[in-house]
Amino acid sequence: MKKIINKKNNENEPWFKWLTRELNSYEAFQDFESGKNPRDVAEDFISRNSNAISEVFENFDDEDKDTLDQFLKLIECEMHVFRILEKQIELRKKVRFVDFKKRKN
C-alpha cells in the first residue's frame, strides 16, 4: 500500500489512516447546523484537503483501489445499520400498549 506525505503526522502514513484521522477531526456537524447537506460538507472536505488528496492519487495502485472498495462496502453496511436502527426507534414511538385486563363493560 502506498504512503502519503503528511505534514501533521509521520511522513509515511498510509492514505486511509490519514483520511480517517482527517475526517474524524473535521467539524462536519458545524456545517450541518448551518444548513449544509452531507454532499456539500463532503465537497468542502475534499476542497480543503485537495493537495493531500492529489498526493494520494499520484501513487494510487490496485491494492489501494481494493482498500477503497472495502471501505465503501463497510460504509454502506454502516449506513444500512443506522437506517434500521432509525426505523426501529420510530416504531417504538408508535407502539401503544393496551391493558386488556381493564376492559370496559
Secondary structure, DSSP 8 states (H G I E B T S, - for coil): --EE--SSS-TTEEHHHHHHHHHHHS-HHHHHHTT--HHHHHHHHHHHTHHHHHHHHHT--HHHHHHHHHHHHHHHHHHHHHHHHHHHHHHHHH-----TTS---
